[in-house]
């Protein structure tokens, strides 16, 4: 039963990644807009005057593409991991543990993207924490996703008997 729940949780992370990619591509203007708002530091007083603020299209494009590519990579790894876990669900603990590798790597990619992209780059470097508008919309969501995916990875990574 726990193995099946672990598989379902990994599938939920894969679906999160796929829905995110779909939404980011479907609303490309919103995706680049969110990155632009973060990098321009335009949603709080004095932000645009800071030497770190930038509206460079190459940086905005790199940020938006990174989001889409890392969510895609998360989804692919989690789908592969879920499939491997499914095929190993009746195997012994060592075989099932090995089957988790791709799933846990997918979770790690998601956590990296959310932590590094939003917490380190957007919040710390571009001081998004100062933005009343973006704090809840981006940072709180990134923290929530990162925390939930981290809990899922910890649960899935627990040894099976």
Protein Blocks (a to p, Z undefined) as FASTA:
>chain_A
ZZmmmmmmmmmmmmmmmmmmmmmmmmmmlmmmmmmmmmnopmbghklmpmkbccbfklmm
mmmmmmmmmmmmmmmmmmmmmmmmmmmmmmcfklmmmmmmmmmmmmmmmmmmmmmmmmmm
mmmmnommmpmklmmmmmmmmmmmmmmmmmmmmmmmpccZZ
